[in-house]
Structure formats: structure tokens, C-alpha cells
Amino acid sequence: MSFIPYLATVWLAIALVVFVATCIVALLQPLLQARRAKNPEQPPVTAVMPIKLEHSGFDVAQASAFDQAYPDYEVLFSAAEADSPALETAFALKANHPRIPTRILRSQSDFAVSPKLNTLDAPLSAAAHDFIMVKDSNIVLERDTLADFMRNFAPGIGMVVGVPVAERAETIAGHIEGAIINAHARLLLTASMLGFGYGVGKVMLFRRSDLARAGGIDAVSYTLAEDTAIAKGLDAVGLRTVFAHRTLRQLIGWRTLREVYDRQVRWSVIRHTHEPLTFPLEPIVSPLPAAFAAALAAPVLGLPGFAAFGLTLGGWFLGELGLARLKGWETSVYAPLAFLGRETLALAAWLRAWTTNDVVWQNGRFDVFVGARKPRPATLQLRPRTSARERA
């Protein structure tokens, strides 16, 4: 067993080199990607916002779409329900922003595995413009987000996506999820710097005509990871996906540990399904396995095992905290607890992904390989409810 400390030393060295490199690259990414973002055109855009449940910051996140410094765009809300608090907020925003053309649609499709894709069906059909920007309900846009995304739409690009960064967590579980999201942000920014792009569905800008060339939404209806499938479909017709040079503000709000775990299992299962070559390597970029490797490598390092473990874990945390401060990302007094919780929960979700295809999403259970295929009903444009006095 004498070779184990040396193998552990190699693991630790690789993990630390990758960590330091990704921190440096994450700091440089906005500068390099901004130099690549040279598209001067600002064609009309349809902003599509699927909505379902209200959550903390919901109204702020949706209102941000109406305040874009962009010359010509419309807003389409889409929901599976005919009536909900989220729809009431959408109607209020429409009334408060008469300058922005706005429609509120009911999408009753049930042909896709992904509930989000089913909700997107109606607005993708009804959009007035070829360029589509899809925004999740927990993302707050800055005034120039749409313009900046369009700047990245250079020749040969099929989709521009953004790296989400967490903020405004209201529970310990929320802080854990925020720590997970921001760790992924560091890796995604690195991928962007190296010229790689992946389907990240928080905000997606693409042409409807390009999606049609790639087979349309029918071609991506087989998976819960519609964002990844769209990116792969566009790549198949010679169009790349790139990350924008600005990150996105993702509101976390109230979370329970069960919700966070279920979400991490879903993402892990999806990555296991769609990225079978890289998924087994994920632990090498995580601090907890690196700390265990340091403990095993202690004889080589000349340190007690517990000291090597603690120094590695503590040093990694301080490195992440320093990166967050330099990037201007939100930090809190709960950061150490969130860091430890993240490592435990993320590792549990990664292990679970090897044993199941069953995931939880929007209070329902789904198999990542199985979904209903049903005809799409007609699109309905919703109208605000009226009182008896108004109807009279």
C-alpha cells in the first residue's frame, strides 16, 4: 500500500493546480470575452419569460426585462396555468409598462420531457421576431444585459448564454445552493475563457430560424436538459454556443435542504447522461476529495494527516472567498457553513447520479429518458381577470 500516498499526492497536485488556474481565469474572462464581443447590430428581440410560481424577488426579476437599454423588443410571458399569483404579477407589469409590447400566453403543450420546454412552446410559435431571449424567473437583468448578449452574437454563433451567480439567499440551505452555483460559475467562466460553450438555460439568446434548422423544439423534446440539447443541436449545424462577458444575478430566496438536494441530483443525473466523459472527473475539482487526498499524502508532505486535511480544506475556502470578493459576488457570515454543506451535498448528489435516472422537478418526478409525446394544442393569449362590477 506504499504507493497510495504518492497517488494521493498526484491527485492533490492536479486538484490544486486546476483550482488556482480556474480562479485566475475566472478573473480574466470578462476582459477577454468582451474583446470577442464585437457585434454592433441590435435587431429586434422577443424576450420570453416562462413563469409558474411566485418566489422571493419574483416581481423584481420580471420587471428587469422591461427596463432594457435596447431599441426594439417585446416581452412574452408564458405559463401552463390559466390563473396564478405569478400571472397576476405579469398582468400588473404589462399594465405598468405600456411602452413595451407585451403578451401573456398559456402554453398547454405536453409533448416534451421538460416542463420548461412545454411552457416555451407557445411563445416560440407566437414570437414576432427571429431573435429569442429566454429568461428564467429568478434572474435579474441589468439594463444593458440584452445589448451585451447581442454583442457576443458574432458570425458562427448559434446561442449566447450567461453564467449565473447566486445572491440573496434567505436560509442556510439557500446559502449552500448559492455556494454550489458560484463554484460552477468559476468553472464555466474558465470554459468560456478557453473558448468552450455549454447550454446554460438561465438566459439564452438564439435565432428561432437557427433552432428550426437544428430540428426545432421537437428535436430537443426527449430530454429534461433542453438547454444542453439546444446547444448540441446548433453545434450539429455548425453554430457554436458562447458565454457572454457578463455574469447573471440569480436570486436564491428561501430554500430547504430537500429542495437543494433534489435539484443537485437532477443536475447531476443530467450531466451524467449528457456528459459521460467528464462527469466521472468532477470530484477532482472539488475541495473535499482533495482534502482527503492530502490526508493520504501526509507522509509525502511531511505533515500529520489531520493537518494536511485541514490546511487543504481551509486554504481552498479562503481562495474561493478571495475570488468572490474580487469578483464582487455576494458573501456572508454563513460562507464557511455553506462551503462545508456544499461539499457534502454535492458529493452525495454525484454519487446518487450513478444509481438513478429518476429526478424531481416542479413537484413532479421524471425519468431523464422517458417523456410523454402528445399533440400540441393551440396557443391561448390570457387576459386579466375582471370583477363582476367591471363585467357589468
C-alpha atoms as one frame of an Amber mdcrd trajectory, in Angstrom:
protein
   0.000   0.000   0.000   3.052   2.288  -0.032   2.085   3.695  -3.448  -1.171
   5.224  -2.109   0.467   8.359  -0.626   2.126   9.042  -3.973  -1.117   8.595
  -5.923  -2.837  10.860  -3.410  -0.073  13.443  -3.895  -0.674  13.415  -7.645
  -4.440  13.843  -7.090  -3.821  16.741  -4.696  -1.380  18.443  -7.071  -3.797
  18.209 -10.002  -6.690  19.497  -7.887  -4.726  22.489  -6.582  -3.338  23.410
  -9.990  -6.824  23.275 -11.516  -8.261  25.329  -8.655  -5.647  28.088  -8.833
  -5.841  28.183 -12.632  -9.636  28.456 -12.659  -9.538  31.284 -10.115  -7.107
  33.254 -12.272  -9.005  32.563 -15.466 -12.354  33.476 -13.873 -10.893  36.900
 -13.069  -9.680  37.385 -16.642 -12.739  36.063 -18.507 -14.762  39.313 -18.672
 -11.826  41.162 -20.228 -11.092  38.561 -22.899 -14.705  37.762 -23.768 -15.545
  41.478 -24.011 -12.819  41.771 -26.668 -14.544  38.996 -28.620 -17.960  40.681
 -28.311 -17.911  42.927 -31.389 -21.344  42.563 -32.977 -22.622  46.158 -33.454
 -26.117  45.205 -34.667 -29.212  45.414 -32.474 -32.015  43.580 -34.296 -35.491
  43.237 -32.743 -35.745  40.623 -29.998 -38.570  38.693 -28.340 -37.918  38.222
 -24.620 -39.623  35.014 -23.481 -40.228  34.515 -19.763 -41.733  31.203 -18.625
 -43.380  31.593 -15.211 -45.032  29.244 -12.741 -44.631  30.035  -9.036 -44.000
  33.305  -7.278 -40.865  33.422  -5.143 -38.792  35.958  -3.276 -37.797  38.707
  -5.709 -40.110  37.412  -8.451 -41.540  40.850  -9.272 -38.085  42.470  -9.343
 -36.689  39.760 -11.618 -39.575  40.037 -14.103 -39.631  43.841 -14.023 -35.953
  43.906 -15.027 -36.933  42.687 -18.509 -38.941  45.872 -19.069 -36.010  48.188
 -18.354 -33.562  47.114 -21.049 -31.495  49.751 -22.836 -32.363  48.223 -26.198
 -34.162  49.841 -29.139 -36.772  47.240 -30.124 -38.010  44.246 -28.176 -41.227
  42.638 -26.985 -41.976  40.596 -23.872 -43.903  37.325 -23.868 -44.856  35.693
 -20.572 -45.841  32.041 -20.753 -47.454  29.782 -18.170 -49.083  26.370 -18.089
 -51.751  27.644 -15.686 -54.739  29.832 -16.534 -54.631  31.632 -13.199 -51.931
  32.082 -10.549 -50.256  34.775  -8.424 -47.361  34.748 -10.898 -49.748  35.600
 -13.724 -51.282  38.413 -11.686 -47.812  39.912 -11.338 -47.279  39.533 -15.094
 -50.531  41.385 -15.868 -49.547  44.160 -13.462 -46.153  44.536 -15.134 -47.785
  44.662 -18.550 -50.128  47.426 -17.371 -47.266  49.374 -15.791 -45.094  49.248
 -18.926 -47.363  50.138 -21.857 -44.358  51.231 -23.925 -43.098  47.630 -24.216
 -45.263  45.330 -26.408 -46.279  42.532 -24.038 -48.390  39.405 -24.358 -49.252
  36.775 -21.762 -49.739  33.298 -23.179 -50.948  29.994 -21.892 -48.858  27.107
 -23.183 -50.746  23.841 -22.747 -48.283  21.597 -24.548 -47.324  18.269 -23.023
 -45.163  16.790 -25.758 -41.724  17.253 -24.163 -39.974  15.678 -21.211 -39.037
  19.121 -19.884 -41.836  21.161 -18.250 -39.917  24.301 -19.175 -39.813  23.324
 -22.843 -43.559  22.675 -22.804 -44.050  26.187 -21.414 -41.785  27.642 -24.115
 -43.733  26.067 -26.964 -46.428  28.753 -27.245 -44.177  31.840 -27.118 -41.674
  30.350 -29.557 -44.543  29.971 -32.029 -46.071  33.378 -31.298 -42.889  35.485
 -31.179 -42.845  38.452 -33.538 -39.069  38.395 -34.002 -36.462  35.865 -35.065
 -34.100  36.593 -32.183 -35.347  34.991 -28.953 -34.068  35.656 -25.450 -35.344
  33.146 -22.869 -35.032  34.258 -19.233 -35.758  32.216 -16.115 -37.976  33.787
 -13.469 -35.215  34.036 -10.818 -32.760  36.007 -12.970 -32.444  39.783 -12.612
 -31.241  41.538 -15.762 -29.110  44.666 -15.691 -30.194  47.444 -18.055 -27.602
  46.527 -20.677 -27.803  42.723 -20.404 -29.729  42.225 -23.653 -27.430  44.594
 -25.543 -24.335  42.893 -24.127 -25.622  39.449 -25.044 -26.266  40.645 -28.597
 -22.705  41.998 -28.787 -21.499  38.406 -28.378 -23.618  37.188 -31.309 -20.788
  37.109 -33.846 -20.777  35.128 -37.117 -20.760  31.397 -36.479 -22.510  31.770
 -33.115 -25.809  29.988 -32.589 -26.510  30.832 -28.956 -25.239  33.170 -26.251
 -25.748  32.138 -22.628 -24.780  33.597 -19.282 -23.033  32.334 -16.162 -25.359
  32.677 -13.150 -24.029  33.970  -9.838 -26.090  33.486  -6.675 -27.333  36.210
  -4.359 -30.000  36.946  -1.723 -30.218  33.530  -0.061 -32.660  33.529   2.868
 -31.868  30.202   4.560 -28.804  28.065   5.305 -29.932  25.716   2.551 -30.111
  28.704   0.218 -26.547  29.683   1.108 -25.461  26.101   0.354 -27.120  26.267
  -3.060 -25.502  29.633  -3.660 -22.091  28.153  -2.880 -22.760  25.363  -5.385
 -23.824  27.804  -8.094 -20.806  30.054  -7.573 -18.387  27.116  -7.651 -19.906
  26.143 -11.012 -19.595  29.779 -12.109 -15.827  29.631 -11.642 -15.619  26.535
 -13.854 -17.976  27.939 -16.500 -16.006  31.173 -16.705 -12.902  29.074 -17.255
 -14.629  27.137 -20.035 -15.611  30.443 -21.623 -12.047  31.769 -21.458 -10.858
  28.622 -23.242 -13.464  29.058 -25.980 -15.902  26.377 -24.847 -19.643  26.941
 -24.587 -22.362  24.892 -22.940 -26.108  25.129 -22.806 -26.891  27.026 -19.587
 -30.572  27.863 -19.602 -30.847  30.785 -17.178 -30.673  33.241 -20.089 -30.364
  32.055 -23.684 -30.219  34.234 -26.812 -30.657  32.468 -30.153 -32.398  32.759
 -33.511 -35.647  30.882 -33.926 -34.651  30.180 -37.544 -31.388  28.573 -36.391
 -33.291  26.407 -33.929 -35.576  25.360 -36.784 -32.504  24.372 -38.841 -31.415
  22.201 -35.910 -34.787  20.405 -35.886 -36.850  22.803 -33.764 -38.068  22.089
 -30.275 -39.302  18.662 -31.378 -35.661  17.654 -31.764 -34.900  18.518 -28.131
 -38.147  17.251 -26.597 -36.537  13.996 -25.481 -34.620  15.455 -22.517 -35.000
  17.459 -19.327 -31.822  19.333 -20.285 -33.353  21.329 -23.121 -30.613  23.969
 -22.855 -27.856  21.408 -23.398 -29.819  19.767 -26.213 -30.346  23.108 -27.976
 -26.609  23.837 -27.781 -25.777  20.411 -29.187 -28.372  20.764 -31.939 -26.983
  24.128 -33.002 -23.470  22.736 -32.913 -24.591  19.979 -35.293 -25.462  22.630
 -37.907 -22.162  24.458 -37.412 -23.180  27.093 -34.853 -21.315  27.467 -31.559
 -22.606  28.394 -28.121 -20.625  31.012 -26.171 -20.807  32.625 -22.754 -21.418
  36.358 -22.534 -18.762  38.547 -20.932 -21.080  39.428 -18.033 -22.498  37.178
 -15.352 -26.159  36.966 -14.344 -27.748  37.680 -10.968 -29.678  34.616  -9.780
 -31.962  35.165  -6.804 -31.926  32.213  -4.405 -34.500  33.197  -1.789 -35.992
  30.586   0.525 -34.724  27.028   0.108 -34.952  23.795   2.085 -32.205  21.187
   2.141 -34.532  18.733   0.424 -35.164  21.162  -2.423 -31.466  21.820  -2.854
 -30.596  18.122  -2.773 -33.316  17.232  -5.297 -32.113  19.997  -7.611 -28.492
  18.874  -7.351 -29.449  15.279  -8.051 -31.375  16.433 -11.128 -28.415  18.393
 -12.453 -26.025  15.548 -11.633 -28.201  12.980 -13.410 -28.465  15.278 -16.427
 -24.689  15.790 -16.524 -24.151  12.050 -16.130 -26.487  11.496 -19.073 -25.187
  14.203 -21.414 -21.513  14.481 -20.404 -20.457  10.856 -19.764 -16.768  11.566
 -20.362 -16.358  14.492 -17.968 -18.857  13.533 -15.274 -16.585  10.868 -13.666
 -13.834  13.510 -13.344 -15.906  16.034 -11.387 -14.536  15.111  -7.923 -11.047
  16.178  -8.976 -12.169  19.824  -8.972 -13.766  19.578  -5.515 -12.045  20.504
  -2.235 -13.357  17.663  -0.058 -11.800  14.852  -2.158  -8.662  16.989  -2.402
  -8.533  17.293   1.392  -8.872  13.501   1.770  -6.100  13.110  -0.803  -3.953
  15.484   1.256  -4.547  13.359   4.358  -3.474  10.247   2.480  -0.461  12.095
   1.073   0.582  13.313   4.534   3.677  11.040   4.730   4.952  12.509   1.456
   4.105  16.054   2.530   5.713  15.629   5.926   2.573  16.661   7.786   0.165
  14.942  10.153  -2.870  13.667   8.312  -5.371  15.923  10.095  -3.172  18.974
   9.461  -2.901  18.214   5.734  -6.677  17.718   5.575  -7.441  20.967   7.416
  -4.900  23.089   5.562  -6.200  21.934   2.186  -9.852  22.472   3.030  -9.227
  25.790   4.769  -6.929  27.096   2.069  -9.434  26.198  -0.649 -12.205  28.021
   1.220 -10.083  31.149   1.638  -9.206  31.023  -2.051 -12.873  30.862  -3.028
 -13.706  33.668  -0.615 -10.952  35.837  -2.083 -12.196  35.185  -5.623 -15.750
  36.119  -4.622 -14.560  39.390  -3.100 -12.501  40.266  -6.188 -15.409  39.429
  -8.499 -17.890  41.391  -6.397 -20.004  38.319  -5.673 -22.161  38.271  -2.570
 -20.619  36.723   0.561 -21.993  36.255   4.068 -21.117  35.109   7.569 -22.638
  31.749   6.629 -19.967  31.161   3.972 -17.920  28.569   5.963 -21.030  26.532
   6.796 -22.291  26.834   3.226 -18.898  25.669   1.927 -18.941  22.513   4.070
 -22.610  21.858   3.333 -21.994  22.275  -0.373 -19.216  19.703  -0.402 -21.254
  17.119   1.488 -24.436  17.619  -0.528 -22.727  17.862  -3.927 -20.768  14.663
  -3.342 -23.954  12.868  -2.234 -25.768  14.073  -5.372 -22.850  12.995  -7.592
 -22.884   9.500  -6.082 -26.677   9.279  -6.396 -26.496  10.124 -10.097 -24.719
   6.823 -10.752 -27.700   4.852  -9.462 -30.834   6.573 -10.811 -32.468   8.203
 -13.826 -35.332   9.457 -11.667 -35.356  13.171 -10.783 -37.661  15.702  -9.113
 -38.702  18.926 -10.838 -41.561  21.328 -10.049 -43.124  18.893  -7.571 -43.163
  16.100 -10.136 -40.979  13.066 -10.783 -39.393  12.470 -14.171 -37.211   9.895
 -15.850 -34.486  11.648 -17.836 -35.019   9.222 -20.707 -38.830   8.998 -20.777
 -41.425  11.637 -21.546 -44.886  12.000 -22.954 -45.357  12.725 -26.677 -48.696
  14.427 -27.214 -50.029  16.776 -29.901 -49.616  20.464 -29.167 -52.821  22.390
 -28.559 -53.425  25.874 -29.876 -51.802  28.837 -28.144 -54.088  30.883 -25.892
 -53.490  34.517 -25.076 -54.534  35.167 -21.488 -56.470  38.226 -20.395 -56.554
  39.686 -16.891 -59.457  38.666 -14.730 -62.257  41.194 -14.360 -64.522  41.778
 -11.387 -68.289  41.466 -11.553 -68.546  45.272 -11.484 -66.170  45.614 -14.437
 -68.046  42.954 -16.434 -71.297  44.798 -15.783
